[in-house]
């Protein structure tokens, strides 16, 4: 009985190896999934591989953003709800004039820091735009995967 199972396993293994060798010899398989022979171009891999990699990484990022976003929204909303309940029941007193003063101070400081960061932001946007233009296939796969990840 054991020798029959071993023979069966060897036969299955031989067929799998034969299938991989067959796939390597087929030109259409290499055109769809194989590496292109252009090492210095932005697209080193075939279109199908680029879309698959972009879509998979986009789905992972979208799914992670969805889960983290839900937790963050729940935490912030729950915290604000508890603060409002505590304020209404008299456990805490909010000094709204001080809150308004601090918010105005934060607005001024944010505007001051934003004016300094504009050249850096423009450089980042230019680099991002160049990356998207050079890798449009991967980027489109990533965006599609990201949206699917958010939806799942």
N, C-alpha and C positions, 0 to 999 in steps of 0.2 A: 504494500500500500504506500509506504514511504517513498519507494523508488518511483512509483507512478506519479506521485505528486511532484517529486523532484524533476522528472522528465517534463511534466506539464509546465513547471516554472521555467525551465530552460527553453522550452519551445516559445513560451510567451516572451521571454527576454530576447530571444533571437528575432522574433517578429518586430518587437519594439525597436531594436537596434537597426533592423532592416528598414523600418519606416523612417528613422532619423537619417540614415544614409540616403534614402530615396529623396527625402525632402531637401537635403543639402545639394543634391544634383539638379534639382528642378530650378530652372531660371526664374519662373514666375514667383516662386517662394522667396528667392533672394531679392527680386525686385521689390516685393511687398515688405518683407521684414528684415532684409539684410542691410549691412552698412554700405553706404555709398563710398566710392573711392575718391573723396574730395576732402582731404584732411584740413585744408586751410579755409574752408568756407564755413559760414555760420551753421548751415544744415549738414551735419555730419551723418545723420541717420535718415532713413527713408521717411516718407510722409506718414505712413501708417505708424511707424515707431514713434515719431514725434507727436502725433495726435494721441496715441495711447499713453505715452509718458506724461504729456501735458494734461490729459484728461484725468489720469489716475492721481497725479499730484494735486490737481485742482479740486477733485472730489474730496481728497483727504483734507485739504485746507478749508473747503467749504463746510464739511461735516464738523471739523474742529471749531470753526467760527460759530456755527449754529449752536453747538453744545455750550461753548464758553459764553456766548452771547446770552443764552437763556439763563445761565447761572448768574451772570453779572446783572442782567435786568431784574431778576428775582431778588437779588441781594440789595440792589439800590432801591427798588420799589418797596421792598419790605422794610428797609431802614427808614425811608421817608414816611411810610405809613405808621410805623411805630413812633417816630418823632412827632407826627401830627396828633396821634392819639395821646401821647404823653403831654403835649402842649394843651390840648383841649381838656384833659382831665385835671390839669393844674400841677402835674409833677415837675414840669420845667417851664420857665418863662423865657421867651425869646426877645432879645433887644433888637428890634427890627431896624432902628436907626444905625446901630453899630454894624449890622449885617449889610445894610445899604452902603455904608461908608467903606467897608472892606471889599464889597463887590466893585465899587467904583475904582478903588485903588488897584485891584486885580486887573480891571479892564485897561487902565492906563499902563500898567506894567506889561501886560500882554501886547498892547499896541506898540510899545517901545521896543520890545524884543522881536516882534514880528517884522518891523522895519529893518532890523539888522539881518534877519534871516532870509530876506528876499533873494539876494544873489545866490545863496546856497540852494534855495528851493528851485530857482530857475535852472541851475546846473543839474540838479537831481532830475528835474522834469525832462531836460534835454537828453540825459543819459537813458532815462526810462523809455522815452520815445524812440531813441535809436535802437535799443534792445528789442522793443516790440516790432519795429520795422524789419530788423534782421531776422527775427525768429517768429514770424507771424503764424506759422503753423503750430508751434508749441504753445504760443500765447492763446490762440483761438481754442486749442484743446483744453488749456488750463481754465479759460473763462467758462467754457461749457461744463467742464467737470466741477468747477467751483459752484456754478448755479445748481447743478444736480446735487452736490453735497449739501447745499443750503436747503434744498427741497426735501432731502431724505431724512 
